[in-house]
Amino acid sequence: MATVNTAWDHVSGNIFKTWVIMGFFSAFTVAVVYVIARGFGYGEVGGLGIVGFALIMAGVMNFVSYFWSDKIVLGVSGAKPVSEKSHKELYRTVENLCIAAGLPLPKIYIIDDSAPNAFATGRDPKHGAIAFTTGILSKLSKQELEGVTAHELSHVGNRDTLVMAVVSVLVGIIALLSDFFMRSMWYGGRDRDSKGNQLFMILAITAAILAPIIATLIQLAVSRRRELLADASGVLLTRYPEGLANALLKISKDKEPLEVANRGTAHLYIVNPLKGKEAKAFMANLFNTHPPIESRIKALQQMEGRL
């Protein structure tokens, strides 16, 4: 007898896959830092010391990102806080879904742009914030907007901002170390006859070239997995997959670019706001911050009748 997957299976499956990727990424980061440290000429103990220093630096960077990234993102995006009095219906929608999710009411922001989109930020549920464009409020139906809101609240509840901050810092550390190592090789900042043996020299050069690319691919894979998780978690709140599916289709088909979005903030939005020619090739999709809309809608359709 065939096993029927439920909506909870979609959620738990996405959570599991995210943490498998995160575990691999953490191990990958430690390995890359160690190899590059040995390539610099440090011995085994020294290499481990560099790894420890890199992890401490990552912790400090994550601390800063944890407390201030939301303010930076909201400021860069031109988001303005709104009151319940000025947007009563929107407040009611968010409030009702927060009750269903057991989450505190986040701060609500509006971005004055006719391109439909939305994003969530905040270091934890108590400091959550959701931003909607004026375009998404005018172009989506009530049920579609509920689907989008539930998706964004799921990001807050799942602490996706924290997860992506950790991933971004790890990517940054790998990129900085790789760049520093390659510059030291080219500009003579390193003694080639130092303690680092030739094997670690070759491995370090290889890691310095390939690691930043691999790290970026892992970062994007985590981002796509968190989007799928938020889709599934959001549907558990609304109990209506079609609402979110229709919203995703509408937003993706709207060709108007979001003026305030950039490559640094694109991954936050429910649909990639950098409108352009949609690349369908497998290699192109590897470098996307979001899963293909077709895949997301198909996953939502599969949840019909399984709630």
Residue frames relative to the residue before (quaternion, step in Angstrom):
aa qw qx qy qz dx dy dz
M 1.0000 0.0000 0.0000 0.0000 0.00 0.00 0.00
A 0.4414 -0.7229 0.4723 0.2440 3.58 -0.75 1.09
T 0.3981 -0.7036 0.5399 0.2346 3.54 -1.09 0.79
V 0.2533 -0.7664 0.5749 0.1341 3.58 -0.89 0.97
N 0.3432 -0.7451 0.5379 0.1941 3.56 -0.71 1.10
T 0.2802 -0.7492 0.5773 0.1640 3.54 -1.01 0.82
A 0.6927 -0.4404 0.3510 0.4505 3.57 -1.31 0.06
W 0.6263 0.5367 -0.3359 0.4549 3.57 1.06 -0.74
D 0.6029 0.5512 -0.3564 0.4535 3.60 1.12 -0.60
H 0.6179 0.5353 -0.3373 0.4668 3.58 1.06 -0.76
V 0.6732 0.4983 -0.2936 0.4607 3.58 0.91 -0.93
S 0.7037 0.4624 -0.2785 0.4620 3.59 0.74 -1.03
G 0.6240 0.5459 -0.3354 0.4473 3.57 1.07 -0.72
N 0.6729 0.4872 -0.2921 0.4739 3.57 0.97 -0.84
I 0.6197 0.5329 -0.3383 0.4665 3.59 1.04 -0.74
F 0.6621 0.5148 -0.3020 0.4531 3.56 0.89 -0.97
K 0.6838 0.4870 -0.2921 0.4581 3.59 0.86 -0.96
T 0.6108 0.5491 -0.3528 0.4483 3.59 1.06 -0.70
W 0.7294 0.4346 -0.2570 0.4616 3.57 0.81 -0.97
V 0.5535 0.5552 -0.3982 0.4763 3.60 1.20 -0.35
I 0.6604 0.4958 -0.2969 0.4794 3.58 0.95 -0.92
M 0.6561 0.5137 -0.3112 0.4570 3.59 0.95 -0.90
G 0.6475 0.5192 -0.3184 0.4581 3.58 0.99 -0.83
F 0.6493 0.5037 -0.3056 0.4809 3.55 0.99 -0.86
F 0.6580 0.5228 -0.3112 0.4437 3.58 0.94 -0.89
S 0.6372 0.5247 -0.3282 0.4593 3.59 0.97 -0.82
A 0.6691 0.4854 -0.2930 0.4805 3.57 0.94 -0.91
F 0.6269 0.5411 -0.3193 0.4607 3.57 1.04 -0.82
T 0.6532 0.5183 -0.3123 0.4552 3.60 0.94 -0.90
V 0.6528 0.5094 -0.3100 0.4671 3.58 0.91 -0.93
A 0.6650 0.5107 -0.3050 0.4515 3.60 0.92 -0.91
V 0.6620 0.5061 -0.3077 0.4594 3.59 0.93 -0.90
V 0.6541 0.5062 -0.3156 0.4651 3.60 0.89 -0.90
Y 0.6578 0.5169 -0.3084 0.4529 3.59 0.94 -0.88
V 0.6711 0.4976 -0.3011 0.4598 3.59 0.88 -0.94
I 0.6680 0.4859 -0.3073 0.4724 3.60 0.91 -0.86
A 0.6212 0.5340 -0.3400 0.4619 3.60 1.04 -0.74
R 0.6577 0.4842 -0.3088 0.4874 3.59 0.98 -0.81
G 0.6234 0.5438 -0.3316 0.4534 3.55 1.09 -0.69
F 0.6305 0.5220 -0.3174 0.4788 3.58 1.20 -0.57
G 0.6185 -0.5741 0.3386 0.4162 3.58 1.26 -0.20
Y 0.4730 0.6609 -0.4548 0.3643 3.58 1.23 0.09
G 0.4731 -0.6616 0.5027 0.2930 3.56 -1.13 0.66
E 0.7687 -0.3573 0.2471 0.4694 3.55 -1.29 -0.12
V 0.6814 0.4706 -0.2848 0.4828 3.57 0.90 -0.93
G 0.6562 0.5153 -0.3069 0.4580 3.57 0.95 -0.87
G 0.6293 0.5407 -0.3269 0.4525 3.57 1.05 -0.79
L 0.6568 0.4919 -0.3048 0.4835 3.55 1.00 -0.83
G 0.6135 0.5487 -0.3445 0.4516 3.58 1.12 -0.67
I 0.6395 0.5153 -0.3153 0.4755 3.57 1.03 -0.81
V 0.6120 0.5389 -0.3406 0.4680 3.57 1.06 -0.77
G 0.6587 0.5117 -0.3050 0.4596 3.57 0.93 -0.92
F 0.6483 0.5157 -0.3116 0.4654 3.57 0.99 -0.87
A 0.6484 0.5241 -0.3127 0.4551 3.59 0.99 -0.87
L 0.6594 0.5021 -0.3091 0.4664 3.58 1.00 -0.81
I 0.6249 0.5170 -0.3370 0.4781 3.60 1.07 -0.72
M 0.6420 0.5183 -0.3168 0.4677 3.58 0.97 -0.87
A 0.6302 0.5273 -0.3276 0.4663 3.58 1.04 -0.80
G 0.6416 0.5327 -0.3206 0.4492 3.56 1.03 -0.82
V 0.6527 0.5074 -0.3103 0.4693 3.59 0.99 -0.86
M 0.6664 0.5013 -0.2968 0.4653 3.57 0.93 -0.92
N 0.6501 0.5058 -0.3148 0.4717 3.57 1.03 -0.75
F 0.6015 0.5576 -0.3524 0.4506 3.58 1.10 -0.70
V 0.6641 0.4926 -0.2961 0.4782 3.57 0.92 -0.94
S 0.6692 0.5007 -0.2939 0.4638 3.56 0.90 -0.95
Y 0.6233 0.5768 -0.3292 0.4127 3.56 1.01 -0.88
F 0.7795 0.3798 -0.1841 0.4628 3.57 0.88 -0.95
W 0.8223 0.2852 -0.1264 0.4759 3.61 1.02 -0.63
S 0.4831 0.6982 -0.4396 0.2931 3.62 1.16 -0.26
D 0.6354 0.5443 -0.3474 0.4235 3.61 0.98 -0.77
K 0.6523 0.5118 -0.3142 0.4623 3.59 0.96 -0.84
I 0.6433 0.5235 -0.3176 0.4596 3.56 1.01 -0.82
V 0.6746 0.5061 -0.2911 0.4517 3.57 0.88 -1.00
L 0.6701 0.4940 -0.3004 0.4655 3.59 0.90 -0.91
G 0.6561 0.5124 -0.3107 0.4588 3.57 1.02 -0.79
V 0.6633 0.5064 -0.2953 0.4652 3.57 0.92 -0.94
S 0.7051 0.4762 -0.2528 0.4605 3.57 1.05 -0.80
G 0.4382 -0.7152 0.4494 0.3074 3.59 1.24 -0.10
A 0.3385 0.7604 -0.4873 0.2641 3.58 1.16 0.56
K 0.1454 -0.7907 0.5926 0.0495 3.56 -0.94 0.95
P 0.4579 -0.6829 0.4837 0.3001 3.63 -0.87 0.87
V 0.1638 -0.7783 0.5994 0.0898 3.56 -1.11 0.72
S 0.4361 -0.6979 0.5105 0.2492 3.53 -1.22 0.46
E 0.6401 -0.5127 0.4050 0.4042 3.53 -1.29 0.32
K 0.6243 0.5663 -0.3316 0.4239 3.55 1.07 -0.74
S 0.7264 0.4401 -0.2479 0.4661 3.59 0.95 -0.86
H 0.7900 0.1555 -0.0753 0.5883 3.62 1.17 -0.57
K 0.0501 -0.8683 0.4935 0.0029 3.52 0.71 1.15
E 0.6843 0.4913 -0.2979 0.4491 3.60 0.85 -0.94
L 0.6393 0.5154 -0.3228 0.4706 3.58 1.00 -0.82
Y 0.6381 0.5305 -0.3175 0.4589 3.58 0.95 -0.88
R 0.6585 0.5193 -0.3068 0.4501 3.56 0.96 -0.90
T 0.6331 0.5339 -0.3197 0.4603 3.58 1.02 -0.83
V 0.6840 0.4767 -0.2814 0.4750 3.56 0.86 -0.99
E 0.6571 0.5315 -0.3075 0.4373 3.56 0.92 -0.91
N 0.6665 0.5084 -0.3066 0.4508 3.60 0.88 -0.91
L 0.6814 0.4746 -0.2856 0.4784 3.58 0.97 -0.85
C 0.6002 0.5472 -0.3580 0.4607 3.60 1.12 -0.59
I 0.6252 0.5251 -0.3312 0.4731 3.58 1.04 -0.78
A 0.6646 0.5055 -0.2997 0.4615 3.58 0.95 -0.89
A 0.7272 0.4281 -0.2332 0.4833 3.57 1.05 -0.80
G 0.4028 -0.7120 0.4776 0.3206 3.59 1.24 -0.33
L 0.4953 0.6522 -0.4212 0.3897 3.57 1.12 0.68
P 0.5042 -0.6073 0.4983 0.3587 3.61 -1.13 0.51
L 0.5891 -0.5858 0.4217 0.3633 3.57 -1.16 0.57
P 0.3103 -0.7597 0.5360 0.1981 3.62 -0.68 1.02
K 0.5726 -0.5244 0.4718 0.4177 3.55 -1.29 0.12
I 0.2453 -0.7817 0.5614 0.1168 3.55 -1.00 0.85
Y 0.0841 -0.8026 0.5905 -0.0038 3.54 -0.87 1.04
I 0.2222 -0.7496 0.6091 0.1328 3.54 -1.27 0.53
I 0.1924 -0.7414 0.6336 0.1088 3.55 -1.06 0.86
D 0.3422 -0.7627 0.5151 0.1891 3.57 -0.63 1.12
D 0.4305 0.6487 -0.5033 0.3748 3.55 0.15 1.34
S 0.4294 -0.7419 0.4609 0.2297 3.58 -0.84 0.96
A 0.5208 0.6022 -0.4299 0.4259 3.61 1.26 -0.06
P 0.3888 -0.7465 0.4833 0.2408 3.65 -0.69 0.98
N 0.3474 0.7089 -0.5639 0.2423 3.57 -0.80 1.02
A 0.0735 -0.7816 0.6185 0.0358 3.56 -1.34 0.20
F 0.0021 -0.7886 0.6142 0.0308 3.57 -1.23 0.41
A 0.2809 -0.7313 0.5967 0.1740 3.53 -1.33 0.36
T 0.0116 0.7796 -0.6261 0.0053 3.55 -1.17 0.57
G 0.4070 0.6959 -0.5194 0.2833 3.60 -1.26 0.00
R 0.4971 -0.7146 0.4142 0.2659 3.55 -0.87 0.98
D 0.7855 -0.0273 0.0147 0.6181 3.60 1.19 -0.45
P 0.7242 -0.4533 0.2806 0.4374 3.63 -1.21 0.25
K 0.6514 0.5225 -0.3274 0.4421 3.61 1.06 -0.63
H 0.7561 0.2966 -0.1722 0.5574 3.57 1.22 -0.41
G 0.2954 0.7954 -0.4794 0.2243 3.56 1.14 0.64
A 0.0429 -0.7730 0.6323 0.0290 3.54 -1.26 0.50
I 0.1136 -0.7723 0.6221 0.0607 3.55 -1.09 0.78
A 0.1283 -0.7917 0.5952 0.0497 3.55 -0.92 0.95
F 0.1094 -0.7782 0.6176 0.0299 3.55 -0.94 1.00
T 0.3861 -0.6739 0.5598 0.2888 3.57 -1.08 0.60
T 0.5925 -0.5484 0.4337 0.4001 3.57 -1.21 0.40
G 0.6014 0.5878 -0.3484 0.4140 3.57 1.15 -0.60
I 0.6775 0.4862 -0.3086 0.4577 3.58 0.94 -0.82
L 0.6299 0.5362 -0.3340 0.4519 3.58 1.11 -0.63
S 0.7310 0.4319 -0.2387 0.4714 3.58 1.04 -0.73
K 0.7473 0.4431 -0.2185 0.4444 3.59 1.10 -0.64
L 0.7014 0.4334 -0.2804 0.4916 3.62 1.17 -0.35
S 0.4946 -0.6204 0.5174 0.3207 3.53 -1.24 0.53
K 0.7051 -0.4576 0.3233 0.4347 3.57 -1.27 0.19
Q 0.6867 0.4769 -0.2914 0.4649 3.61 0.89 -0.90
E 0.6352 0.5165 -0.3301 0.4699 3.59 1.06 -0.69
L 0.6545 0.5010 -0.3096 0.4741 3.58 1.00 -0.82
E 0.6031 0.5403 -0.3485 0.4722 3.59 1.11 -0.65
G 0.6412 0.5259 -0.3221 0.4566 3.59 1.00 -0.79
V 0.6555 0.5022 -0.2979 0.4789 3.56 0.99 -0.88
T 0.6590 0.5144 -0.3046 0.4564 3.57 0.93 -0.92
A 0.6484 0.5124 -0.3148 0.4669 3.58 0.97 -0.85
H 0.6149 0.5423 -0.3338 0.4652 3.58 1.04 -0.78
E 0.7062 0.4621 -0.2695 0.4638 3.58 0.82 -0.98
L 0.6259 0.5167 -0.3385 0.4761 3.59 1.03 -0.68
S 0.6131 0.5435 -0.3448 0.4581 3.58 1.10 -0.64
H 0.5944 0.5437 -0.3596 0.4708 3.59 1.07 -0.67
V 0.6555 0.5039 -0.3069 0.4714 3.58 0.96 -0.89
G 0.6984 0.4851 -0.2712 0.4509 3.57 0.83 -1.01
N 0.7078 0.4482 -0.2493 0.4858 3.57 1.09 -0.75
R 0.3700 -0.7589 0.4547 0.2835 3.59 1.37 -0.03
D 0.1551 0.8353 -0.5099 0.1350 3.54 0.99 0.86
T 0.5791 0.5772 -0.3799 0.4327 3.59 1.11 -0.59
L 0.6575 0.4998 -0.3018 0.4762 3.58 0.99 -0.85
V 0.6430 0.5297 -0.3230 0.4491 3.59 0.92 -0.92
M 0.7118 0.4534 -0.2637 0.4671 3.58 0.83 -0.99
A 0.5903 0.5533 -0.3708 0.4559 3.61 1.15 -0.54
V 0.6400 0.5193 -0.3158 0.4700 3.59 0.98 -0.87
V 0.6669 0.5034 -0.2986 0.4612 3.57 0.89 -0.97
S 0.6607 0.5212 -0.3095 0.4427 3.59 0.91 -0.92
V 0.6478 0.5124 -0.3155 0.4671 3.58 1.01 -0.81
L 0.6455 0.5115 -0.3231 0.4661 3.61 0.95 -0.81
V 0.6301 0.5181 -0.3257 0.4779 3.59 1.02 -0.81
G 0.6583 0.5266 -0.3025 0.4448 3.57 0.96 -0.90
I 0.6464 0.5179 -0.3187 0.4608 3.59 0.97 -0.84
I 0.6523 0.5062 -0.3141 0.4687 3.59 0.93 -0.88
A 0.6649 0.5085 -0.3043 0.4548 3.59 0.92 -0.90
L 0.6708 0.5058 -0.3007 0.4515 3.60 0.92 -0.90
L 0.6789 0.4858 -0.2915 0.4670 3.58 0.89 -0.94
S 0.6439 0.5241 -0.3197 0.4567 3.58 0.97 -0.85
D 0.6682 0.4954 -0.2983 0.4681 3.57 0.92 -0.92
F 0.6528 0.5191 -0.3123 0.4549 3.58 0.95 -0.87
F 0.6525 0.5158 -0.3130 0.4586 3.57 0.96 -0.87
M 0.6823 0.4862 -0.3004 0.4559 3.60 0.85 -0.94
R 0.6360 0.5176 -0.3320 0.4662 3.60 1.02 -0.74
S 0.6494 0.5167 -0.3202 0.4568 3.58 1.00 -0.80
M 0.6272 0.5315 -0.3325 0.4621 3.56 1.14 -0.65
W 0.7292 0.4540 -0.2449 0.4496 3.56 0.85 -1.00
Y 0.7851 0.3414 -0.1650 0.4897 3.56 0.98 -0.83
G 0.5782 -0.6574 0.3580 0.3246 3.55 1.19 0.44
G 0.3877 0.7386 -0.4717 0.2858 3.58 1.20 0.44
R 0.7338 0.3438 -0.2110 0.5467 3.55 1.28 0.02
D 0.4186 -0.6955 0.5268 0.2522 3.58 -0.98 0.83
R 0.3433 -0.7766 0.4908 0.1952 3.58 -0.47 1.18
D 0.6871 0.4388 -0.2920 0.5000 3.59 1.19 -0.27
S 0.3558 0.7509 -0.4867 0.2697 3.57 1.20 0.48
K 0.7844 -0.3833 0.2365 0.4264 3.52 -1.35 -0.08
G 0.5571 0.6117 -0.4055 0.3886 3.58 1.13 -0.49
N 0.3347 -0.7536 0.5222 0.2177 3.60 -0.68 1.00
Q 0.7062 -0.5015 0.3073 0.3942 3.54 -1.27 0.41
L 0.6009 0.5651 -0.3673 0.4298 3.60 1.06 -0.65
F 0.6987 0.4469 -0.2745 0.4865 3.59 0.86 -0.93
M 0.5757 0.5693 -0.3805 0.4468 3.58 1.17 -0.53
I 0.6739 0.4840 -0.2887 0.4778 3.58 0.89 -0.93
L 0.6611 0.5053 -0.3039 0.4639 3.57 0.94 -0.91
A 0.6563 0.5189 -0.3129 0.4496 3.59 0.99 -0.84
I 0.6416 0.5105 -0.3232 0.4725 3.60 0.98 -0.81
T 0.6506 0.5143 -0.3057 0.4677 3.56 0.97 -0.89
A 0.6672 0.4962 -0.2967 0.4697 3.58 0.95 -0.92
A 0.6508 0.5315 -0.3229 0.4355 3.59 0.95 -0.84
I 0.6807 0.4740 -0.2801 0.4833 3.58 1.13 -0.66
L 0.7949 0.3600 -0.1658 0.4594 3.57 0.77 -1.07
A 0.5932 0.6334 -0.3677 0.3343 3.60 1.01 -0.79
P 0.6633 0.5000 -0.3445 0.4374 3.67 0.81 -0.79
I 0.6372 0.5183 -0.3259 0.4681 3.58 1.07 -0.74
I 0.6669 0.4933 -0.2964 0.4733 3.57 0.91 -0.95
A 0.6423 0.5299 -0.3233 0.4496 3.59 0.97 -0.87
T 0.6518 0.5097 -0.3129 0.4664 3.59 0.97 -0.84
L 0.6401 0.5194 -0.3223 0.4654 3.59 1.00 -0.81
I 0.6436 0.5028 -0.3212 0.4794 3.59 1.02 -0.77
Q 0.6227 0.5449 -0.3324 0.4526 3.58 0.99 -0.85
L 0.6848 0.4753 -0.2799 0.4763 3.58 0.92 -0.91
A 0.6186 0.5394 -0.3431 0.4568 3.58 1.08 -0.69
V 0.6381 0.5082 -0.3200 0.4819 3.59 1.03 -0.81
S 0.6380 0.5341 -0.3240 0.4502 3.59 0.96 -0.88
R 0.6730 0.4856 -0.2989 0.4711 3.60 0.89 -0.90
R 0.6497 0.5178 -0.3233 0.4531 3.59 0.98 -0.80
R 0.6560 0.5035 -0.3180 0.4636 3.61 1.01 -0.76
E 0.6068 0.5381 -0.3575 0.4631 3.59 1.11 -0.57
L 0.6563 0.4969 -0.3081 0.4769 3.59 0.95 -0.85
L 0.6327 0.5277 -0.3247 0.4645 3.57 1.06 -0.77
A 0.6655 0.4946 -0.3039 0.4691 3.59 0.95 -0.86
D 0.5953 0.5517 -0.3595 0.4605 3.60 1.08 -0.67
A 0.7095 0.4612 -0.2614 0.4643 3.56 0.78 -1.07
S 0.6621 0.4998 -0.3090 0.4651 3.60 0.95 -0.86
G 0.6381 0.5407 -0.3248 0.4417 3.56 1.03 -0.78
V 0.6441 0.5244 -0.3188 0.4567 3.56 1.02 -0.81
L 0.6049 0.5521 -0.3579 0.4485 3.59 1.10 -0.60
L 0.6506 0.5013 -0.3151 0.4755 3.58 1.19 -0.48
T 0.7650 0.3766 -0.2050 0.4806 3.58 0.82 -0.98
R 0.2319 -0.7845 0.5255 0.2336 3.57 1.19 -0.66
Y 0.6741 0.4415 -0.2857 0.5186 3.56 1.18 0.54
P 0.1961 -0.8288 0.5142 0.1010 3.62 0.20 1.26
E 0.6101 0.5930 -0.3546 0.3878 3.57 1.04 -0.74
G 0.6017 0.5774 -0.3614 0.4171 3.59 1.06 -0.69
L 0.7002 0.4445 -0.2629 0.4931 3.58 0.85 -0.97
A 0.6265 0.5476 -0.3373 0.4404 3.59 0.98 -0.83
N 0.6678 0.4894 -0.2939 0.4776 3.58 0.93 -0.90
A 0.6356 0.5316 -0.3273 0.4542 3.58 1.03 -0.80
L 0.6502 0.5179 -0.3136 0.4590 3.59 0.93 -0.89
L 0.6553 0.5154 -0.3048 0.4605 3.55 0.98 -0.88
K 0.6618 0.5108 -0.3006 0.4590 3.59 0.94 -0.90
I 0.6806 0.4933 -0.2921 0.4561 3.57 0.86 -0.99
S 0.6839 0.4949 -0.2916 0.4498 3.58 0.91 -0.90
K 0.6854 0.4814 -0.2870 0.4649 3.60 1.06 -0.68
D 0.5630 0.5709 -0.3934 0.4498 3.58 1.23 -0.31
K 0.2793 -0.8237 0.4792 0.1182 3.58 -0.45 1.22
E 0.5050 0.6583 -0.4311 0.3547 3.60 1.22 -0.04
P 0.3514 -0.7479 0.5193 0.2179 3.63 -0.69 1.03
L 0.4378 -0.6643 0.5375 0.2794 3.55 -1.19 0.60
E 0.4128 -0.7763 0.4220 0.2212 3.56 -0.31 1.30
V 0.7303 0.4514 -0.2562 0.4442 3.62 0.93 -0.83
A 0.5618 0.6183 -0.3886 0.3888 3.59 1.23 -0.21
N 0.0262 -0.7728 0.6334 0.0283 3.55 -1.24 0.53
R 0.7251 -0.4471 0.2880 0.4376 3.58 -1.26 0.13
G 0.6429 0.5443 -0.3208 0.4330 3.56 1.15 -0.56
T 0.7655 0.3335 -0.1787 0.5204 3.59 1.15 -0.58
A 0.4369 0.7431 -0.4370 0.2568 3.61 1.25 -0.28
H 0.6571 0.5452 -0.3228 0.4084 3.60 0.98 -0.83
L 0.5967 0.5963 -0.3601 0.3983 3.60 1.20 -0.43
Y 0.6615 0.5545 -0.3104 0.3982 3.58 1.02 -0.78
I 0.6158 -0.5799 0.3898 0.3640 3.56 -1.18 0.58
V 0.7530 0.0915 -0.0679 0.6481 3.57 1.21 -0.60
N 0.6039 -0.5760 0.4008 0.3780 3.58 -0.99 0.82
P 0.2915 -0.8079 0.4891 0.1518 3.62 -0.50 1.16
L 0.5906 0.5627 -0.3690 0.4454 3.59 1.26 -0.24
K 0.1556 -0.8377 0.5193 0.0655 3.54 0.22 1.28
G 0.2343 0.7400 -0.6040 0.1809 3.52 -0.97 0.90
K 0.7198 -0.3734 0.3021 0.5011 3.54 -1.20 -0.34
E 0.3776 -0.7402 0.5150 0.2104 3.54 -0.70 1.10
A 0.2525 -0.7750 0.5628 0.1376 3.56 -0.58 1.16
K 0.2422 -0.8064 0.5286 0.1077 3.54 -0.80 1.03
A 0.5221 0.6655 -0.4129 0.3378 3.57 1.21 -0.40
F 0.6241 -0.5663 0.3937 0.3672 3.53 -1.19 0.68
M 0.6736 0.4962 -0.3040 0.4557 3.61 0.86 -0.94
A 0.6368 0.5213 -0.3357 0.4584 3.59 1.04 -0.74
N 0.6622 0.5168 -0.3070 0.4474 3.58 0.97 -0.84
L 0.5558 0.6042 -0.3927 0.4145 3.60 1.18 -0.47
F 0.7453 0.3903 -0.2040 0.5005 3.58 1.10 -0.70
N 0.4805 0.6460 -0.4504 0.3860 3.60 1.21 0.40
T 0.4512 -0.6836 0.5042 0.2738 3.58 -1.10 0.70
H 0.7582 0.3018 -0.1572 0.5561 3.59 1.23 -0.48
P 0.5271 -0.5839 0.4884 0.3778 3.59 -1.15 0.48
P 0.6178 -0.5239 0.4048 0.4241 3.63 -1.15 0.41
I 0.5737 -0.6094 0.4216 0.3489 3.58 -0.98 0.83
E 0.6216 0.5573 -0.3449 0.4290 3.58 0.99 -0.81
S 0.6632 0.5035 -0.3022 0.4639 3.58 0.99 -0.86
R 0.6521 0.5171 -0.3151 0.4562 3.58 0.99 -0.82
I 0.6680 0.4900 -0.3015 0.4720 3.57 0.93 -0.89
K 0.6330 0.5328 -0.3303 0.4542 3.58 1.00 -0.80
A 0.6494 0.5109 -0.3123 0.4687 3.60 0.99 -0.86
L 0.6511 0.5062 -0.3129 0.4710 3.59 1.03 -0.79
Q 0.6463 0.5200 -0.3236 0.4552 3.57 0.98 -0.78
Q 0.6364 0.5368 -0.3187 0.4531 3.57 1.11 -0.71
M 0.6359 0.5321 -0.3234 0.4560 3.57 1.25 -0.43
E 0.4650 0.6744 -0.4448 0.3620 3.58 1.26 -0.23
G 0.8309 0.2007 -0.1597 0.4937 3.57 -0.85 0.92
R 0.6773 0.4758 -0.2926 0.4789 3.59 1.28 -0.01
L 0.4774 0.6824 -0.4308 0.3477 3.57 1.25 0.27
